[in-house]
């Protein structure tokens, strides 16, 4: 997962699991229970909804 974070230049990576606790797996990587996905993970905003999220390196 750390390689994915580095290669994709991610700010963070969340792994969704079936348990009940949130915990750190590595720097910038954490495990989040499915039951808490709506409260612990910031929603992504689609560019169609006026957001400005773009993939690294794909902007102007």
Secondary structure, 3 states (H helix, E strand, C coil): CHHHHHHCCCCCEEEEECCCCCEEEECCEEEEEHHHHHHHCCCCCCHHHCCCCCCCCCCC
